[in-house]
Amino acid sequence: MLTFSVTILGSSSAQPTLTRFPTSQVVSLNERLYLVDCGEGTQIQLRKFGMKIGKINHIFISHLHGDHIFGLPGLISTMALAGKKGELHIYSHSELKMMMEHLMKYINEFDDFKVVYHPLNFRKRAVILEDSKLIVESFPLKHRIPCCGFIFSEKPHELRLRPDKIEQFDIPIKERVAIKGGASFQTSEGEIIPSQELTFPADPVRSYAFCTDTVCRKQILPIIRKVDLLYHEATFAHDLSDLALKTYHTTATQAAELARDAEVNKLVIGHFSSRYKNVASLVDEARVVFPNTFAANDGDRFEL
Amino acid sequence: MLTFSVTILGSSSAQPTLTRFPTSQVVSLNERLYLVDCGEGTQIQLRKFGMKIGKINHIFISHLHGDHIFGLPGLISTMALAGKKGELHIYSHSELKMMMEHLMKYINEFDDFKVVYHPLNFRKRAVILEDSKLIVESFPLKHRIPCCGFIFSEKPHELRLRPDKIEQFDIPIKERVAIKGGASFQTSEGEIIPSQELTFPADPVRSYAFCTDTVCRKQILPIIRKVDLLYHEATFAHDLSDLALKTYHTTATQAAELARDAEVNKLVIGHFSSRYKNVASLVDEARVVFPNTFAANDGDRFEL
């Protein structure tokens, strides 16, 4: 199977701490890197955790609060200085383009490097990127300003040819691609062998859902249902559920309830309020509801 | 004497490295903190080096390149979130205000906290701040875009009263302030005792000059003459003097020549190109010309 992982670059909420930068993470599928949110210091964290800045061609921005975007100007400048070519695609609220262009006014002209902004739809689920391996969709969350979650889903894999059957029926190379796609095979004697007899099942399709910043929102359950990994913000412990509601954030217990109800495989909580010097209590609280919960810490890598 | 020091928060040039953040430093005089430039991650460095963000009320921005300003939005947001009151004064090119206001659009309203922008004059030396202890002046440097240096000078100190003379002439408390300011004293017998007989000399007045980013510019020599500490950029070693000239930067040798010709006490070089994994060679190069040279490293504190 291809490597499919999520690396946490920042796990704090609005204010960074000595150990937690603001929100940013890298979704990595088969050496392709997709950046999700870009808080201040993202370029520094990318370097620290050995991730190649030049490999990032797509950035997904959940919303326009500073702790999710203030790393963009520096990251883009560094890409340009490092001679990056081609297009960098940023998926965000439409206003980001203007905000960035004002700030980048004095950055030197980029020769063969262009930033392309793609406006998100904050009203409904939508496919925003599809490449050979992956589909990325956005879906509405509910925060103080327009905010989206993202779901990264592998495309269906091919069936895997059985070496014993290839030999038994002496299947020519040119027919193998079709069989992996589900076609049957006709032997020289005219016998039809169905694909499922010639192959092992395809690798399961994996998916990752990213949800921050938002009030606890049951409407997302059908969207995040059975994902392999759910990242959900848990800015507060549940004793501050009133504050969470007021500031449009989620508690650790609520995040765990969503994970349980959506039957996801694993939950990672993050976007911790800087008041928590140690987030073990938040993880403990969540594990009462959903045992397979882990804290996001800067530098952590979660494999799907 | 009051504590007068400079703490380096960032010593890299355009691109941060694993050990060097972009330009920022704190000038500290008697517990008052003055921030100079504000590259990405400045708020993180302030925290790391134990400097109280809430104590900063004045920020001096040399020019509008990203590696000197991209930390401002996050720093201001954090100040606001931490409940800072009153005014934060930012001294910069007049365009910064508009650039920042676009980016800060989605930051919540600050109740009793206001950012006040003061435009710098890039044509001539000018006093930009004067408080009870300090005078800050800007002066023109020469870079690809308008750029200023800053000079921080202590105000003249009072003369120090001699305890033996106070006793000898039984000087009343209410007359002592005038004597420390240079007034003479009349004894009950009508004798006039000049101030210099009653006092020790005042502590020497110290000054700090900050010069980045700029080509080597002899015109600054009268301004930085005999400062206690000169911070000057040395983006490149002298074998790259052509590149330095082309990009409007200075070499280590050139910075040392300025320090020598201006008869400063100590030179700190910084704003190192990320190509230098080890900057010892730059310091060695400078010390050939000006022995009292040191490298700026993130976290270093230089006392005046």
Contacts between the chains, C-beta under 8 A, distances in Angstrom:
chain1	res1	chain2	res2	distance
A	14	B	77	6.9
A	14	B	78	7.6
A	14	B	81	5.5
A	15	B	78	5.3
A	15	B	81	5.8
A	15	B	82	7.4
A	16	B	43	6.6
A	16	B	44	5.4
A	16	B	47	7.3
A	16	B	74	7.7
A	16	B	78	7.8
A	17	B	47	7.3
A	18	B	47	5.9
A	18	B	48	6.4
A	21	B	44	7.1
A	22	B	74	7.5
A	39	B	74	8.0
A	40	B	40	6.0
A	40	B	41	6.4
A	40	B	43	7.3
A	40	B	44	7.4
A	40	B	70	7.9
A	40	B	71	7.0
A	40	B	73	7.7
A	40	B	74	4.1
A	41	B	40	6.4
A	41	B	41	4.8
A	41	B	44	5.9
A	43	B	16	6.7
A	43	B	40	7.3
A	44	B	16	5.5
A	44	B	21	7.1
A	44	B	40	7.4
A	44	B	41	5.8
A	47	B	16	7.3
A	47	B	17	7.4
A	47	B	18	5.9
A	48	B	18	6.4
A	63	B	106	7.9
A	64	B	105	7.5
A	64	B	106	4.6
A	65	B	106	5.8
A	65	B	107	7.7
A	66	B	73	5.6
A	66	B	74	6.1
A	66	B	77	4.7
A	66	B	103	7.7
A	66	B	104	7.4
A	66	B	106	7.3
A	66	B	107	5.9
A	67	B	74	7.6
A	67	B	77	7.4
A	70	B	40	7.9
A	70	B	70	7.5
A	70	B	73	4.9
A	70	B	74	4.6
A	70	B	77	7.7
A	70	B	103	7.8
A	71	B	40	7.0
A	73	B	40	7.7
A	73	B	66	5.6
A	73	B	70	5.0
A	74	B	16	7.8
A	74	B	22	7.6
A	74	B	40	4.1
A	74	B	66	6.1
A	74	B	67	7.7
A	74	B	70	4.7
A	77	B	14	7.0
A	77	B	66	4.7
A	77	B	67	7.5
A	77	B	70	7.7
A	78	B	14	7.6
A	78	B	15	5.3
A	78	B	16	7.8
A	81	B	14	5.5
A	81	B	15	5.8
A	82	B	15	7.4
A	95	B	105	7.4
A	98	B	102	6.6
A	99	B	102	5.0
A	99	B	103	5.2
A	99	B	105	6.7
A	102	B	98	6.6
A	102	B	99	5.0
A	102	B	102	4.3
A	102	B	103	7.1
A	103	B	66	7.7
A	103	B	70	7.8
A	103	B	99	5.2
A	103	B	102	7.1
A	103	B	103	5.4
A	104	B	66	7.4
A	105	B	64	7.5
A	105	B	95	7.3
A	105	B	99	6.7
A	106	B	63	7.9
A	106	B	64	4.6
A	106	B	65	5.8
A	106	B	66	7.3
A	106	B	145	5.5
A	107	B	65	7.7
A	107	B	66	5.9
A	145	B	106	5.5
